[in-house]
Amino acid sequence: MRTLPLAAGLMAMLAMAGCQRTSMSDYGGAPSGPAPLQAQPVPSVSATQLPPPGAPGASSQFPAAPVNTAAANPNPVPDAAPPAASLDVTKESMVGNWRVTSSGSSCDMFLTLTNLGSGSRGGTRGCAGELTQMGSWEVAGKQVILKSRSGDPIARLYKSADARFDGSTTSGQSVSLSR
């Protein structure tokens, strides 16, 4: 029983000893922080009147602000009249894997509903030409627009049968999608 109070007292002294502040300089070592900086002279300040923005003779160190063409024209693809035989298309019906035929070669295209810019995410595998740059797509009326990764239209397609779309790239190559 006598050892319990002795052990408790010893633990209390050890805990208090851990609360002391020490540094390397207390033991003759290097100082614990960087030396303070010396004050430096400040040059005098002058004041002049600035010319109004855009005034003749006023030079600007900044380039002109870019024009946001997407805000000015949210649908950069011109409205082309769909072929008379084109069928209605919904975005949901486009989702999934498609077989692409263009200029005599074939490849795969994958379309999702994940938003990407003004369209939805999409991509190709094994394609050649403009279709290698496909990054998104959107439905505009009866037209399916395939877009490059920078958002520029690269192909326009129209539904010609239940699981088939036909159209062309912006350079005029024919493109067909089928399942």
Secondary structure, 3 states (H helix, E strand, C coil): CCHHHHHHHHHHHHHHHCCCCCCHHHHCCCCCCCCCCCCCCCCCCCCCCCCCCCCCCCCCCCCCCCCCHHHHCCCCCCCCCCCCCCECCCHHHHCEEEEEEECCEEEEEEEEEEEECCEEEEEEECCCHHHHHEEEEEEECCEEEEEECCCCEEEEEEEEECCEEEEEECCCCEEEEEC
